[in-house]
Amino acid sequence: METLTSSIVECGAVSRALPGQPRSGDLHVVKQFPHGVLIAALDGIGHGEEAASAAAAAGAILATHAAEPVIKLIEQCHDRLRATRGVAMSVASFNGSEGLLTWLGVGNVQGVLLRRGLAGAVEESLLLRAGVVGVQLPSLQAAVLRVFRGDTLILATDGIQSDFARELARNHPPQKAAESILAHHGKTTDDALILVARYLGADS
């Protein structure tokens, strides 16, 4: 896909379906709203059309209600997806006015925030809660972090090896980084998606 740039973030994302499947069950959402942007990665349970349909239904809710708090968004998705296989999902909402990131994950979609300009290559990891949105929802509690210009958020489904090279996301534009990570760390046994979002600073 093409690079997506808003006044708050620059994003790159790429995905591929499990070989032999017509559609990927992994989906990303990037949706700007006043003074903020919502970013999410969704992994429909299983593979193929049913997984893709579940992810698409959740993605439509997130895009339509992007300005809502992340807990409410996941609860809305859970209610809507009860008749589906369900999804794993991680959701991150950037507030450009206050320089804050609120994020929450249910299932196994990895989230990492790479800090720019800090000694020791500091990174923050998203705490994932066990469950499946649409099937079994755990107790939800979002984490709030302050973000600074140049910080980089990565969301990766379990089709990406968990030890993917962080330096690719730190040192390259988001779209190039996403493509490189998929090429070098994507599994051939699952759908795969990687989304890289670099924070550009306060909303103008």
GINOR-V844236 format. One record per residue. N is the residue number from 1. PHI is phi in radians with two decimals (none if undefined). D_CENTER is the distance of its C-alpha to the mean C-alpha in whole Angstrom. Layout:
# GINOR-V844236
N_PHI_D_CENTER, N_PHI_D_CENTER
This chain:
# GINOR-V844236
1_none_15, 2_-1.41_16, 3_-1.08_15, 4_-1.92_14, 5_-2.19_16, 6_-2.05_16, 7_-1.24_19, 8_-1.96_16, 9_-2.39_13, 10_-1.99_14, 11_-2.12_11, 12_-2.35_11, 13_-2.60_9, 14_-2.64_12, 15_-2.55_12, 16_-2.62_15, 17_-1.43_17, 18_-0.96_19, 19_-0.89_22, 20_1.69_25, 21_-1.76_22, 22_-1.30_22, 23_-2.40_19, 24_-1.53_15, 25_-1.51_14, 26_-1.72_10, 27_-2.55_9, 28_-2.07_6, 29_-2.29_7, 30_-2.29_9, 31_-2.40_12, 32_-1.42_14, 33_-2.44_17, 34_-0.94_20, 35_1.17_19, 36_-2.89_15, 37_-2.61_12, 38_-1.76_9, 39_-2.27_6, 40_-2.60_3, 41_-2.21_3, 42_-2.14_7, 43_-2.26_10, 44_-1.11_13, 45_-1.14_16, 46_1.48_18, 47_-2.46_18, 48_1.36_20, 49_-1.09_21, 50_-1.17_20, 51_-1.13_17, 52_-1.13_16, 53_-1.15_18, 54_-1.12_16, 55_-1.11_12, 56_-1.12_14, 57_-1.12_16, 58_-1.16_13, 59_-1.07_11, 60_-1.14_14, 61_-1.13_15, 62_-1.07_12, 63_-1.16_13, 64_-1.29_16, 65_-2.09_16, 66_-1.02_13, 67_-1.40_16, 68_-1.27_16, 69_-1.04_15, 70_-1.12_12, 71_-1.11_15, 72_-1.10_17, 73_-1.08_14, 74_-1.18_13, 75_-1.11_17, 76_-1.12_17, 77_-1.11_15, 78_-1.03_17, 79_-1.12_20, 80_-1.27_19, 81_-1.72_18, 82_-1.04_21, 83_-1.60_23, 84_-1.95_20, 85_-1.18_19, 86_1.57_16, 87_-2.43_13, 88_-1.61_10, 89_-2.71_7, 90_-2.18_5, 91_-2.21_6, 92_-2.34_7, 93_-2.09_10, 94_-1.56_12, 95_-1.82_16, 96_-1.26_18, 97_-1.27_21, 98_-1.90_21, 99_1.16_19, 100_-2.19_16, 101_-2.12_13, 102_-1.97_12, 103_-2.43_9, 104_-2.76_10, 105_-2.32_9, 106_-2.17_11, 107_1.80_12, 108_-2.16_11, 109_-1.56_7, 110_-1.17_8, 111_-2.27_7, 112_-2.39_10, 113_-1.98_11, 114_-1.65_14, 115_-1.48_17, 116_-1.56_19, 117_1.34_23, 118_-1.78_23, 119_-1.10_26, 120_1.47_25, 121_0.88_21, 122_-1.17_20, 123_-2.39_16, 124_-1.95_14, 125_-1.94_13, 126_-1.24_11, 127_-1.35_13, 128_-1.62_12, 129_-1.82_15, 130_-1.15_16, 131_2.63_17, 132_-2.39_15, 133_-1.14_15, 134_1.78_18, 135_-2.15_20, 136_-2.50_20, 137_-1.75_18, 138_-1.38_19, 139_-1.12_20, 140_-1.84_17, 141_-2.54_17, 142_-1.49_14, 143_-1.83_15, 144_-2.11_16, 145_-2.19_16, 146_-1.39_18, 147_-2.13_16, 148_-2.29_19, 149_-0.91_19, 150_1.69_18, 151_-1.08_15, 152_-2.19_12, 153_-1.68_8, 154_-2.17_7, 155_-2.08_4, 156_-2.43_7, 157_-1.32_8, 158_-1.33_12, 159_-1.42_13, 160_-1.87_13, 161_-1.02_15, 162_-1.17_14, 163_-1.71_17, 164_-1.03_15, 165_-1.26_17, 166_-1.14_16, 167_-1.11_18, 168_-1.09_17, 169_-1.31_14, 170_-1.24_17, 171_-1.91_20, 172_-2.24_18, 173_-1.00_17, 174_-0.94_13, 175_-1.18_14, 176_-1.09_17, 177_-1.08_15, 178_-1.07_12, 179_-1.10_15, 180_-1.19_17, 181_-1.11_15, 182_-1.08_14, 183_-1.10_18, 184_-1.72_19, 185_-2.26_17, 186_-1.32_16, 187_-1.51_18, 188_-1.70_20, 189_-1.85_20, 190_-2.78_17, 191_-1.05_15, 192_-2.50_12, 193_-2.60_9, 194_-2.33_8, 195_-2.22_6, 196_-2.11_8, 197_-2.26_9, 198_-1.80_13, 199_-1.34_14, 200_-1.70_17, 201_2.03_19, 202_-1.10_21, 203_-1.13_21, 204_-1.52_24
